[in-house]
Amino acid sequence: MTLVCACVQIMDTPLPGQIRPIQQEAGRATEADVMELVEMILGALGRDALGLGSSIAHPRESEEWKSMTPHQKLEFFAPIWRIMRDENMTVEQVSLHV
């Protein structure tokens, strides 16, 4: 008897300690919340997705990233978000979506 596996799915699920509790009192996302999400996405995509020549390996470890203003960070991230959402948006629209 031969068994054939057509698909193997590998998933890196978070540990319980890596998941934040629900914030019932939270209203709108803060600028810090937005930057955290942006950094998480950029870190997950890695250097290859950020473009050749980028010195940003992971945003939190990059002096280039740390020296940017929040608006510059969103300008940097906007083309990636546009591709992810398959929608042409301004930086301001990206900011609202994120």
C-alpha positions as CSV (number, residue, x, y, z in Angstrom):
1,M,0.0,0.0,0.0
2,T,1.4,3.4,-1.0
3,L,0.2,6.6,0.5
4,V,0.6,9.9,-1.4
5,C,0.5,13.3,0.2
6,A,-0.7,16.0,-2.2
7,C,-0.2,18.9,0.1
8,V,1.7,19.8,3.2
9,Q,0.8,23.0,5.0
10,I,3.1,24.5,7.5
11,M,1.8,27.2,9.8
12,D,3.6,29.2,12.5
13,T,0.8,29.9,14.9
14,P,1.5,32.3,17.8
15,L,2.0,31.0,21.4
16,P,-0.7,32.1,23.9
17,G,1.7,34.6,25.4
18,Q,2.2,36.3,22.1
19,I,-1.5,37.2,21.7
20,R,-2.8,40.3,23.4
21,P,-6.0,40.3,25.3
22,I,-9.0,42.0,23.8
23,Q,-9.1,45.7,24.6
24,Q,-12.8,46.3,25.1
25,E,-12.2,50.0,25.9
26,A,-10.1,50.6,22.8
27,G,-11.6,53.2,20.5
28,R,-9.6,54.2,17.4
29,A,-6.1,52.8,16.7
30,T,-3.4,55.1,17.9
31,E,-0.3,56.1,15.9
32,A,1.7,53.6,18.0
33,D,-0.8,50.9,17.0
34,V,-0.5,51.7,13.3
35,M,3.3,51.7,13.5
36,E,3.3,48.4,15.3
37,L,1.2,46.8,12.6
38,V,3.3,48.3,9.8
39,E,6.5,47.1,11.5
40,M,5.0,43.6,12.0
41,I,4.0,43.4,8.3
42,L,7.4,44.7,7.1
43,G,9.3,42.3,9.4
44,A,7.2,39.4,8.2
45,L,7.8,40.2,4.6
46,G,11.6,40.6,5.1
47,R,14.3,42.4,3.2
48,D,13.5,40.8,-0.2
49,A,10.0,42.4,-0.2
50,L,11.3,45.8,0.7
51,G,13.4,46.2,-2.4
52,L,17.0,45.8,-3.4
53,G,19.2,48.3,-1.7
54,S,17.0,48.8,1.3
55,S,19.1,48.8,4.5
56,I,16.0,47.8,6.5
57,A,16.3,44.2,7.5
58,H,13.6,44.6,10.2
59,P,12.2,48.0,11.0
60,R,12.9,47.8,14.7
61,E,16.5,47.1,14.1
62,S,17.1,49.7,11.4
63,E,18.6,53.1,12.1
64,E,17.1,54.3,8.8
65,W,13.6,53.3,10.0
66,K,14.0,54.8,13.4
67,S,15.1,58.1,11.9
68,M,11.9,58.4,9.8
69,T,8.8,60.4,10.9
70,P,5.5,58.5,11.1
71,H,4.4,60.1,7.8
72,Q,7.7,59.0,6.1
73,K,7.1,55.5,7.4
74,L,3.6,55.4,5.9
75,E,5.0,56.7,2.6
76,F,7.5,53.9,2.6
77,F,4.8,51.3,3.5
78,A,2.1,52.6,1.2
79,P,3.2,50.8,-2.0
80,I,3.3,47.5,-0.1
81,W,-0.2,48.1,1.3
82,R,-1.5,49.0,-2.1
83,I,-0.2,45.7,-3.5
84,M,-1.6,43.7,-0.5
85,R,-5.0,45.3,-1.0
86,D,-4.9,45.4,-4.8
87,E,-6.2,49.0,-4.7
88,N,-4.6,52.3,-5.7
89,M,-4.7,54.6,-2.6
90,T,-3.0,57.7,-1.5
91,V,-0.7,57.7,1.6
92,E,-3.6,59.3,3.6
93,Q,-6.0,56.5,2.5
94,V,-3.4,53.9,3.4
95,S,-3.1,55.5,6.8
96,L,-6.9,55.3,7.3
97,H,-7.0,51.7,6.2
98,V,-4.1,50.6,8.4
